[in-house]
């Protein structure tokens, strides 16, 4: 180990990244009080971005994954079900912040 970086093999790195991603998904699934617009305004990404990145990663490996299937993986339920259960209308302040901060991805 040199400094703060450790030497790990590619398979272990992938396993650690996958575990961290699964933990992030579980965290986001339990924090239904945090709206996507809040995530976008604070971090520049949201659950939908994660599902798009997941879909893109599948495509990079030659796997066909629909947008809805990728969202279900991220949300832990269908997107429509999540919206019905947990999504609230964005406030004027949230919408204004989004217009200022929205990422170009």
Buried (B, 14 or more C-beta within 10 A) or exposed (E): EEEEEEEEEEEEEEEEEEEEBEEEBEEBBEEEEBBBBBBBBEEEBBBBBBBBBBBEEBEEEEEEBEEEBBBBBBBBBEBEEBEEEBEEEBEEEBEEBBEEEEEEE
